[in-house]
């Protein structure tokens, strides 16, 4: 989760999040962590998306908690 002030740490669309912006946030003690004990998966690549869609299609999606 990010607060709107995050845009103060970005200078252009070419900024690499894991480099200067994240480093600066860490240096300014602006990062916190939250423990999460349920399902989590990245969806950063086409393969990630396809894997998650396959779980959904097979009715094996751990995030689907309704009947």
C-alpha atoms as one frame of an Amber mdcrd trajectory, in Angstrom:
protein
   0.000   0.000   0.000   1.248   3.438  -0.815   0.202   6.867   0.328  -0.296
   9.691  -2.188   2.990  11.251  -1.022   4.803   8.468  -2.870   4.753  10.633
  -5.972   7.230  12.961  -4.254   9.746  10.111  -4.574   9.270   9.660  -8.314
  10.817  11.925 -10.897   9.709  10.319 -14.177   8.029   7.307 -15.739  11.484
   5.810 -16.216  12.174   5.560 -12.468  12.960   2.013 -11.397  10.927   1.476
  -8.229  13.457  -0.898  -6.649  16.314   1.556  -7.037  16.293   5.243  -6.051
  12.656   5.636  -4.865  12.661   2.570  -2.613  16.184   3.296  -1.378  15.191
   6.849  -0.458  12.068   5.631   1.357  14.235   3.234   3.378  16.774   5.935
   4.200  13.970   8.178   5.452  12.494   5.354   7.576   9.246   5.442   5.575
   8.800   1.686   5.125   6.814  -0.711   7.272   5.963  -4.389   6.929   2.755
  -6.259   7.610   2.516  -9.959   8.357   0.138 -11.767   6.015  -0.735 -15.383
   6.693  -3.093 -16.100   3.793  -2.558 -16.693   0.094  -0.379 -14.276  -1.845
   1.086 -14.519  -5.312   2.744 -12.054  -7.618   1.144 -11.258 -10.952   4.080
  -9.510 -12.567   4.429 -11.599 -15.695   2.176 -13.213 -18.267   3.098 -16.603
 -16.803   2.009 -15.465 -13.316  -1.306 -14.316 -14.773  -1.821 -17.596 -16.594
  -1.003 -19.633 -13.479  -3.524 -17.679 -11.411  -6.163 -17.945 -14.138  -5.616
 -21.698 -14.230  -6.191 -21.946 -10.475  -9.419 -19.986 -10.939 -10.587 -22.111
 -13.863  -9.985 -25.322 -11.894 -11.886 -23.907  -8.906  -8.686 -24.148  -6.831
  -8.144 -20.436  -6.227  -7.277 -19.995  -2.529  -8.466 -16.392  -2.601 -11.983
 -17.391  -3.656 -13.724 -17.585  -0.294 -17.351 -17.385  -1.409 -19.456 -20.298
  -2.633
